[in-house]
Amino acid sequence: MRKFFAAKSPEITKRELEHMELARAVAGECMVLLENDGTLPLAAGGKLALYGMGARHTIKGGTGSGDVNTRSNVTIEQGLAEAGYTITTGGWLDRNERKRTAEKDAYLRWMTEEAERRGCSPFLVSFSDPFAEPAPEMITEEDWRASETDTAVYVISRNSGEGSDRYDRPGDYRLYPEEKEQLAFLGRSYAKVVLVLNIGGVMDLSEIKEIPGIGAVLLMTQLGNIGGQVLADVLSGRVTPSGKLTDTWAKRYEDYPSAAAFSHNDGDVDDEYYTEGIYVGYRYFDTFGVKPLYCFGYGKSYTEFAIRTENVVVKNGQVILSVLVKNTGSEYAGKEVVQVYYSAPEGTLEKPYQELAAFAKTGLLAPGESEKLEIAFAVRDMASYCEKCASWVLEKGDYILRIGSSSADTQAAAVLTLKETVKTEILKNLFADAELPEELHADCTGAVTDDLCDAETMEEPGCDEGAAEAVEENGCGNRAAEEPGCGAGAAGGATQIPHILLCAAEIETRQAQYMEERELYTTDQTRMLTLADVKNGTCTVEELTAQLTVEELAELCVGTLRADGGSIVGNASYTVPGAAGDTSALLQETRGIKNMILADGPAGLRLQPVFKTNKDGELLPGGEILGDSYVSFDKNLEESQTDTYYQYCTAIPIGWALAQSWNLPALERIGAMVGREMEEFGIDLWLAPALNIHRNPLCGRNFEYYSEDPYVSGKAAAAITKGVQSCAGKGTTIKHFAANSQEDNRYFTNSHVSERALREIYLKGFEIAVKESQPFSIMTSYNLINGTHTANSRDLLQAAARDEWGFEGVIMTDWFTSQEQPALTGEAKVKYPISASTGCIYAGNDIQMPGCQKNVDDITEAVKSGREIDGYSVTLADLQYNAANVIRAVCRTSR
């Protein structure tokens, strides 16, 4: 009889209440105040005119695997009412509700018909063609008069998710014409107008700036199942907004360097050419002098802060900055984020104008209160990647440090001078491509020369690390001109800042060692070895692995979904309904190698909230799986014949929102909260966090990713991972590894990107997360990189992740990466084949999920016959290596 971890009581639990309060406390720091003329905060209580599609249908998170099945979802209407506000626009909200319901019903009918036409499930249709929130109901003069208030709150909602990208069109990236008309009407009619953005990604706000009468704009994002309460906290002033943008918001979509050719924009979803190279986000806008609407790191508060750098020193390879932050306001407490950027010298490698090096957030400061922050980062972190010499390199010259509250509001704080070029890490190039794009280049840089590639660490006579002298620095401020919403840049005029000489001889040069052929595992032990023997030290994992047959090894490396009619996602676990899948339990009885249970949901665990079994413990069909996928339980079953179980989880803020808090300790607390829910429901690996780069604002999964910046992304993922893994035996799965920037044709798109751009932008966040938190697992992405599926890339998985970064965990595929599933691709003809099961074993992709019999058969046949299958030859040593990684993961997750 199966053991289920879920509770049998339908009552709300103490854990649910405590976790919602924790999520509420953190979510308040995730909102970004974009505009405010004094309209916010609103007086407590009173009447509010509430409009907009998100008022009553507040979006808690994205679609697909990003959804979380919660007990409840507090809407903005409910949250404001709970906070004591009287909503006076019930008539309009009711009319708008009827309009939305009619459009949603029509969509569901179409989805069912389309699924029948395609021969797939309605759920899969919802992936490729999700429901789009319609334009809101018209607001009339009668609605205004009936509202009897001078204050209006208007909520714009946008949803997105996996399986499809967004579009640069009204109702998505741009405003509906109806939304513009309504906001103009509200601006004329009400003394105070607050615009709330309940969205999962950047959208065009340029037209908002042209509408008079909008007093405040608040980026709420999507905050989980307590979003309405959190918004009320911020609008009322109970919480002062302290979030900062983790993306650059352009004036026009065309200002993004990837805009013209992104995804479906050029009609080609097979090949994506990363022509912008390293110039992603603010790196592009700052370097090329393109003024954004809102700059990276920007965010207002209800109070004001002064930031002063008190000291900069270099010690033991670390740059240490002491920064004093003071709340200079007179009424509201608040928190400030201090951001540190560096501008590397213009040497033989071209550089972005500036890059984020570190950040820190203050505690809650009362008016007049100060806090001293100590912010540190390693000197070697300022290195750039040289493709010609296959090394990370610190070029000689001046490294200017800038400190401020956003990328466009900084002061030059120090100049670090390196007199000799230093290779910090010697690697090998891993990602060659015959079709590399012609990259964008800044005019101010020179060509690569042999001088750089021959760089050596040279000792400097008399080098005194950290020695400083005051020098006059004129014009080191940002290139961006002063503009509302973007700050003023560094102060003009000459200022005295420290000049610190870096000692090249004290910067270590490291050289990676790469695994070549894998060694065959053998053992002299003749008794049957078990996982218990590994745990008590009487044998090694390698010895246990050596006793397994080829068939057993192959089974360990493939997930447990074997039937053609099995669930695509969301209900593939035997013991935790709604979980994404299990690893094999084939050797649980004989060897003690239990199955690991994997759960989706980057915004919290996604499980089936209610399920039923018969008295023998057999799962009965029915219940909510994901989104609109609900099947009624058999009404003929009597309660006495069944057991009912409940698995209500907490929906946390989406990844984009969490990153905008810039509060790493808070993210650790959120991670620990998820870890406790994993303990409660029997989950071993959480299929999160996701940390792909916001290369373009139209990517459908940007809601669950953190930022356009790899440093922010890596630090956020590391913090979440540390929190989860503080719970014994619980682990994260960082994903999607790597360059997963497009959802259209996601199984077969080929990302063409240079070695340098990969290493500095698209791999850097993963590298940070691995080195700082050692996640239990990595999940590969669907896409190819330079012609090779990431799931089959030994250079990516073995050479980069394991050999260069020291990753110690297990690697798995994303779902159906190596399985023929025509229903997933619809009727489209694809240019590239699916990834190969044998290629996964060759690459070191240890587990293929959710798994099919053909995966097992192909692996077994390839090893036993020695034949090449699907382009790959694999040995018994290769298969043992993968299986041993799985067994180690089982050791880590076994209680």
N, C-alpha and C positions, 0 to 999 in steps of 0.2 A: 504493500500500500504506500502510495506516495506521501511524502511529508511536505505540507504546505506551510509557509512561514506567515501567511496573511492572518489577520485577526477575524474572528467570527462575529464580533460585535459591530453594529453599524454606528455606534455612538462616536462622536468626534473625540479624538484622544488628546491628552495633555501634550503629547509630542507635536501634534498638528498645530495647536495653539501657540506653543513656544516657538516653533519654526516659522510660523507666519509673522510673529513679532520680530524675530531676528531678521527675516527677509525685509520686513518693513523698515527696520532701522537702517539697514544697508542701502535699500533702494532710495531712500531720501537723499543720499549722496550721489546718486547716479544721474539725477536730472541736471540739465544744463540750461541756465537762464541766458537766452540769446539777446533779448531786448527787454528793457524796463525803463519807463519814464517816470517811475514812482507809482504806477498803477498797482504793482505788487509790493508787499503782500496785501491781501484783502482784509478788511475788517472782519472780525469774528461774527458768525451768524449773519443775519440779514437775508435779503432776497437776491437770487441769481437767475439770470436768463441763460439757460444752458442749451446749446445747439451743437450740431455736427454729428457725423455718423458714429464717432467713437464715444459719444456721451453715454449711450445705453449699451452699445456693443463694443466695449473696450477690449482691445486685443491684448492678451496677456503674453503672447509669444508667437513665433513663426509656425509655419505649417510643416507637415511631414514628421520626421523624427524629432524635430524641435518642439513638438507639442508635448504637453504634460497633462495627464488626466487627473484633475484635482476635484476635490469635493465641491468647491464653489469658486466663483470668480467675482470679486468685488468691482463693479463697474464704477465709472466716474460719477454717474448719477447717484449711485448708492453711497459712494464714499463721501461726496459733498453733503448729502442729506444726513449721513451719520455724524458728520462734523458740525451739524447745527445750521447749515444753510437751507433756506427754503427755495426749492426749484419751482420757478413760476411759469415754465414753458411746457407743462405736461401735455397740452394739446398738440404742440408741434412735435414733441417727442413721440406721441402716439401715432401721428400721421406718418412720421418718418419710419417708425417701426413697421407699420403696415406696408410701406413701400419696400423696405428692405426684405421683409418676409416674403413678399411676392417674387422679388428677384432671386432670393435664395432658393425658393421652391422651384422656380423655373430652371435654375442652375442644376439642382439635384436631379430633376427629370432628365435634363440633357446629359448629365454625367452618367446616368444609368443607361440611357440609350447609346451613348458613345462607347461605353464599356462593352455592351453587347456587340456593337459593330466591330470593335477592335479585337474582341475575344479575350478580354482581360477583366480584372476586377475594377469596380468603380473607384476604389482607392488609388489605383495606379493612374487613372484618368485625372484624379485630383492633383497628382504630382505634376503632371505635364501641363495641366490647364486648371490652375487653382481658381477658386471663387474670388473675384475682385469686388471690394466694397463699392457699391454704386454711388452715384452722385446724391447728395442729400436732398431732402424735400425742400421746396421753396419756402423761404421765410417771408411772411407778409407783414404789412403795416398793422394788421389786426394782431398778429403774434407779438409785435413790439408793444402795442398799447396794452395788451393783456398781461404782459410780463411785469408791469408796475415796478420797474427797477432801473437804475442807471448803469448797471454792471452786467456785462455779458461775457460768457466763457464759450469759446467755439473750439471744438475738438476735431482735428483732421486725423483720420486713421488710414494706414496703409499696411497691408499684410504681404508677406512673401515667404518663400520656403524652398526646400530642396526640390530639384527636378525641373525647374524652369527659372530663367532670368527675368528681370524686370524690363520695362520698356520706357524709353524717353517719350512719354506721351501723357496727355491729360488723364487724370485718375490714377496715375502711377507716380513716375518721377516728377511730373508737373501737376499743377492744380487743375481740377475740373473747372470749366467756365462757371459752373454754378457756385463753386466754392469762392471764386474771386468775387462774383456778384454779391454773394451773401456777406462776405467780409467787408466789402465796400459799404453795404447797407448798414451793417452793424457799426462801422466806424462813424457813419453819419448820425446814427440814431442813439447810440449809448455814449455816456461820458467816459466809461471805462470798458475797454475790450481786451480780453486776454485770449491769445491764441495758444492752444495746447496741441503738441505734435505727438500723437500716439502711433509712432511709426517705427519700423525696424531697420531703416537705412536712410542715407542722405537723400534729400529731395530738393528740387529747385525752389528756393525761397526768394528769388530776385523780385518776383512780382509782388510779394508781401511788402517789401520795402517801399513800394510805390503806392500802397494803399494807406491813405491818411486815417488816423483815429485808432490804430492798433497800438495800445499802450505797452503791451508786454507779449513776448513770445517765449514759450517754455518748451524745451525739448524733453518731453516725458519719456520717450521711447516706449518699451513694453516691459512691464515690471513684474510679471508673474500674476498670481491670483489675488494679490492685495493692492493692485495698481491704483484703484479708486481711493483707497485710504491714504496711500502715499501722496497722491496728487493733492488731496485735501490738506495734508500736513504742510506741504510746500506753499500752496496758495494762501493758506491762512497765516503763514509765518511761524508756525510751530516748528518747522525745520527750515533753515536757511539753505538755499541751493548752493552746492559747492562742486558740482560736476564740471568737467572740462572736456572739450571735444577731443576725440581721438582720430578724427578725420578732418581734412580740409574741405570746406563747402564752397564750391566754385560759384561764380556769378552766372556762368552758362555751362551746360553740360559739355559743350564743345571744348571747354578749357581743360578738361582732363586729357592728358596726352594719349590715353588708350581709347578715347571715345569713338573715333570713326570706325575702328575695326573690331570693337569688342563684341564677342558673341555673335548674335544675329544681326548686328548693325550693318555688317558688310555682306550679309548673306552666306557667310562661310562659317559653319560651326564645327568643322572638322579640324582646322588648323588655326591656332591662335598664336600670333607673332608678337612677342613682348618687345616691341620696338622702342619703348621708353627706357628700357634697360634699368638702371638704378634710380631713375628719376620718377619715383612713385610718390604721390601725395605731396606733402610740403617740400620734399626734396626737389620736386619739379617746380612748384609755384615760387619758392624762394630763389632758386637758382636762375630761373628764366624770367623773373620779374613779372609774373602773372598775378595780378591782385585778386585774391579770393573774396567771397562774401564774408565768410568767417574763417579765421585761420586755425590751424592745428593748435590744440592746447587752450583754446579760448573758452571763457565762461564768466558770466557776471555773478554778483552776489547781492544780498540786501545790505551789505556793508562794504567798506573799503579796507584795503590792506597796503602796508608799506613793506617792501622787501629790501634788505640791505645785506650785502656780502661783507662779513667781518673778517674772514681769514681764508686763505687758500694755501694748502701745503701739499707736497708730494712726499709720501713716506711708504717704503716697502712696496713700491710699484702701484700704490693707490693715490689717486687725486682726492683729497679730502677738503670739502668746502663747509665752512661754518656760516650759516645764513640766519639772520634775525628777521622774523616776520611779526608785524604788529597790526592789530585791528585798530585802524584809525577812525572807524565810525563811532557814532555816539548812541546808537539805539539797538542794533542787532548783533548777536554773537554769530560767528561763522568760522569756516575752515578755508584755508588757502593751499593751493598746490604750487610748489616751487619747482621749476623745470630748469635743467641744466643742459645746454647745447654746446657743441664744439664745432668750430670751423677748421678743417684740416688744411694744410698748406697746398697751394696749387703747384703740384710737382709734375712728375711725368705721368702719374695717373690722375685723371680728372676726378673731381670731388663735387658732391653737392655743396650748396652754400653752407648748410649746417645740418647737424644730425643730433638727435636726442641722445644724451649720455646717461642721464639719471634724473630721478624726481623724488620728491617726498611731500607728504601732506601733513599739515599741522593738526593738532587736536582742536577742539572747539574753543575759540578765543572770544572772551567777552570784550566789549568795547574798551579800548585802552590797554588790553592785555597783549603780551608778547610771548613768543616761543622761539628758542634757538634750535635750528635743525642742523644736524651734521649729515651731509650727503657725500657719498663716496662712490667712485668707480675706478676700474683698473686702467692704467695708462695703455695697456695693450688692447683695450676695447676700442681705441680710436683707429685701429689698423684698417686698411683697405685691402681688397683681394686683387692680386696681380695674376692674371691668367698666364702671362708669358713666363713668369718664374714659378707659377703654381705655389704661391705663398701669400700669407697675410703679411702686410708690409706697413710699417710706420715710416713714412717718408720724412726726410729731414726738412726742417723749417719750423714755422710758428703755428702752434695750435691755440686758437683763441677760444676761451671759455666764455659763455654768455649765460646769464642767470635772469630769470623773470617769470612772469605768470602766464605766458603763452609764447608761441614761436615768433610772434611779431612784436612782443613787448618785453624786451630783454635789455640788460646792461652788460657790456663787456666787463668781465670780472678778473681775468688773468690771461697772461700769454705764457704758454709752455713752449720752450724752444728745444728742439732736438737737432743736434749738429751733424749727426750721421744717420743715414737710413738704416733701419733695422728690420730684418725678417723676424716676425714673432712666431710664425708657425710655418713649417715646410710640409706641404701636402703633395698631392698629385691631382691634376685636372681629371674630373670624373664624368663630365656631361657634354661631350662633344656632339655636334649636330651638323649634318650636311646642309641643313636649311636654316642656319641661324639668321635672325632678322638683322636688317641694317638699323643700327641703334641710333637714337637721339644723342647728340653730343652738345655740350656747352662750348661756346666760342672761346672761353678764357683759358682752356687747358691745352697742353702740348701733347705730342705723340709719345707713346711708350718707347723708351730707349734701353739699350743694353745696360746702361749705368744702373738703372733700377734693379734689373734682374740679377745683377752681380752683387747686390747689396750684402754686406756682412756686418755683423755686430762688432763695432770697433771701440776699443777702450779710449775714453777721453782723459788725457792727463788733467789732473786737478778737478775732475768732475765732482761737484758737490750736489747730490740729488736733493731737490727741494730748495736749493738756494734761491732767494728771491731778491729782486731789486725793483724799485718803483720806476716805471717807464711811462712816458706820455703816449697815450693811444687816442688817435683822432679818427673818427669816422668808422669805428668798428661795429656800429649798430646795424640793424637789419636793412636790407635793400628795399623792403616793402615800404611804400609811403604810408603816412598816417591816414587811417580810414576808420570810420565808425565800425565797431565790431572786430577790428583787427589790431587794435593797439597802435602805439606810436613808434614802435621800434626803440632802439637804445637812445639814450639822451645824447644830443649833439654836443659839440665842443670837446676840448681836451680834458681828460680825466686821468688821475694817477691810479694805475692798476699794477699789481705785482707781475714781474717778469721772472719766471722760474726756469732754470736750466735743467733739462732732463738728462740723465746719465745713460747713454746708449749701452754701456757695458753692463748695466744692472737690469736690462730688459732681456729676459730669458728667451732664447730661440728653441722652440720645441719641434720635434719631427715625428710625424705620425708613422706608426708601424701597421702595415696592412696584412690581413690574413690572405694567404694564397690558397693552396689546396687544403681541404678539410681533412682532419685525421680520423681514421676509422677507430671507433670505440671497441675495446675488447675487455674481457674479464676472465679471471681464473676461477671465480666463484661458481660453484655448480648448483647450490641451492637456489630456490626461487627467491629473487630479491624483490622487495616492496618499497613503497614510499616511506614506510616506517623505518626501514633500514637506513634510508638516506637521512632521515631526520635525526636518528640516534647515532649517526656517524659510522655505522658498520659497513656502509658502501657509499660510493659516489653516485651522482646522477648519471655520469657517463657509464659506470658499470651496470646500473639498472637498465639503461637504454640499450646496452650491448646485448642483453638477454632477449630483447623483443624481436619478434619476427618482422619481416618487411610489411606484412598485412597489418600487424598491430601498430607499427610506426606510422603507416599511412593513415590509419584511422585516427590516431592522435592528432594528426596535422590537418584534419578536415572536420568542420562543424557537423552537427547531428541532423540537419534537415535533409532527409533522403527521399521523401515522397514528392512526386511531381505536383501533387495537389496541396502541398504544405503552404503554410502562411508565408507571404513574401517578407513582411517584417511585422514585428509587434506581437506575435503570439507563438514564438518558436521554441519556448522553453518548456520543459516537462514539469518543472516544479514551481515556476514563478510565471503564471499566465500574464501575457503582455510584455515579458522580457524579449529582447531581440533574438536570443539564441543561447545554446549551450555548446560547450566543447564535449568531446566524446567521453562517455562513461564506460567504454568497453572494458577497461582494465581496473575498474573500481573494485570489483569483487576479488580478483586474483592478485592485483598488485597494489591496491589501495590508492590508485590514481583517480581521484574523483573528477567529476565534470565541473567546469567553471560556468557560472551563470552570468550572462552579459546583458546589461540593460541600456537602452538608448535614452536620449533626452538631454541635450546640452543645457536646457534650462530646468533641470531637475529630472528625477527618474520617471520614465514613461512606462507605466505598468497598467494592466487592466484593472480598473478601480473596483469592479464587482464581478465575481465569477462564482459558478456553482459546480459542485461535484455530487455524484451519487454517494451512497453510504460506503461504497467500496473504494472511494477516493478517485474515481475516474472523472476527468474533467468533462463537463457538459457544454455543448455548443451554446453560444449566445453571449451578449454583453458588448460593452464598448471597447474597441481596440484602439482606434486612433481617429480623432476628428469626427467626421460624420459616419464613420464605419461602425454601425451598431446593428446587432442582430438580436431580436427578442428571444428570451428564454422560452422554452417549451411551456405553454400555459397549462398543459395537462398534468404537469408534475406537481405533486403536493409537497408542501414544505417538509412534511415528515419523511419524505423520500430523498431529500437533498440536504446538503450543507452549503451555506452561503458564506463567502469570504470577502473581505474588504481590504483594498490596498490603496489608500488615498495618500498621495505624495504632495510635496510642496513645490509649486512652480516658482522658481527664483527668477530674478531679472535676466533678460537675455544677455549673451556675452558682450555685445556692444555696449549695453547699459552698464554692466559691471565694470568694464574697462574705464568708462567715463567717470567712475568714482575716483580713480587714481589712488585708491586706498588698498594697498596690498594686505595689511593685516585684516581688513574687513573681508577681503576675498578669501583669505584662509579660513575665516569663521564660516563663510558660506560653504566652502569645501568640506569642512568638518561636519556641517549640518547634513550635507548630502551623504557623507560617509556614515553618519548615524542611521539614516534611512536605509542605506544599503545593508547595514547590520540587521535592522528590523525585518527587512523583506528577503534576506538571503541572497543579495546580489554580490558578486565577486569583483567584476570589472564594470565600471561606468564608462560608456562609450562617449566620453567627453574628457576634457574640453577641446573645442575646435578653435584653431588659431591661424587659419589662413588669412592672407593679407587682403585688405580692401583695395585691390588694384583698381577697381572701377565701381562706382556706386550702384550699378545695375545688377551686380551679382546677386542671385536670388538668396544666397545663404549668408550675406553679410550680417544679418541680424544675430547669428550665433557666433560670428567671428568678432575679434576685438577691435582691430584698428588697421589703418594704413601703415603703421609703424611697427617693424619687427621687434624693437626693444619693448614697447608697451605690450605687444602680444605675448612675447616670451615670458615676461615678468608676471603677467596676469595668469597665464597657464600654469606657471610654476607655483604661484600662490594657491590657486585652486587645488592643484595636485598635492601640495604639502598638507592642506586641510583635510582632503579626503583620506590620504594615506597616514594621517595621524590616528585613524581608526584601524586597529590591527587587522591585517588580512584583506583590506579593501584598497583597490587601486583604480587609477584613471587610465584612459586610453587616449592619448593626444592624437589629434587628427586634423585634416586629411593630408597625409604626407606624400606629396607636396605639390605646390603650384596649382592648387585646386581653386581656380578663380572664375570658373564658368560652370553653370548648371545645364544650359541647353546642350544636348548631346553629351552629357557628362561622362558616360561610359567610354566614349571613343574620341574625345577631343584631344588633340596633340598640342601641348604647350611648348612652343619654340622659344627658348630663353637662354641667354648667355650664362656661362659659368659664373661670372662675377655677380650678375644680377641674382642668380639663384642663391649664391652663398651670402650675399649681403642683405638681400630682401626676403626671399621666399623660404630659405632654410634657417636663417638666423634665429627666428623665434623658437623653432623646434630645438635648435642647439642650446639656447638659453634654458628652455624648460627641462631638457634632458640633464644638463650639467648641474642645474640648481635643485632639481626635485626628483630625478630618477623615477619617472612614471612607470607603473607596472607594464604598460603596453603602449605600442604605437599602431595606428591604423593607417594603411596606405590609401591613397586616393584612387579614384576611377581613371583619371586621365593618364595620358602618356606624357613623358617629358623627353623632348628631343628624339622622338621615335620609339621609345621604349616605355611600356606600361610601368608605372611606379611599382606595381606589385611584382614585377619581374626584374627590377633593377637591382642587381647585386651592388653596383656602385653606390646607389642611394642607401640601401638598407644595411649592407655589410660595411662597405668602405667608409661612408660618411657617418651614419648613426652609431655603428658599433666601434669601428676602428678609430675614427677621428674623435668622436664625442664621448665614447665610453658607455654607450647604452647597454644596460644589463638585462632588460626585460624581454617580453615576447612581442612579436610583430604579427599582426593579422591583416587580412584584406578587408576592404569594405564589402558590403553585402552584394553577392552575385557578380563580383569582379571576374571570376573565372568560371562562370556558368552560363550556358546558352539560355537566355530568357527573352524570346522575341517580344513578349508582351511588354517588357520594360522599354523597348525602343520604339514601340508603335510601328508605323509603316515605313519609317525612314530607312533609306539605304545608308549603310555606314562605310566609311573609307578604311577604317582600321579594324583588325580582329579583336576578339576579347583576349584578355590576358590568359596565359597558359598555366595550368596546374603545375606542370613540371617546371615552368619558369619561376613559379613561387618558391619551390623547393631549392632551386639553384640560387635564387636571390637571397634566401634566408627569410622568406615570408612564412612564418611558422604555422599559422592557422588560416585555412581558407574557409570563409564564412559566406552563407550559412551552411554550405557544404552539400555535395551531391555524390551519388555513387560513382559517377564518371570521374570525379576528382580522385577518389580512392583508387579506382581501376587504372587510370593513367599513370599515377605515381608508382603504383605497384609494378605495372608492366615495364615502365622505364627503368626502374632499378633492377628488376630481375633479368630483363633481356639485354640491358646495356644499350638499347636502341635509343636514338633521338626521337622524341615525341613532341610535336608542336614546336619544333625548333630548339629544344633543349635536351641535353644529355645530363642525367643526374646519377650520382653514385649512392651506394649505401651510406657512405660517410656524410654526404649531403643530407640525406633523410634523417640519419641519427642526430645530426646537429640541430635540425629543426625540432625534432621530437624532444630532445633534451631541453630546449628552451621552453617548450610547453610544460614539461614536468617541473622545471624550476618555478614557473608561474603558478602551477598547482600547489607547490610547496609554500609559496608566499601567501596564497589566498586560503590555504587550509586552516581552519580554526582548530 
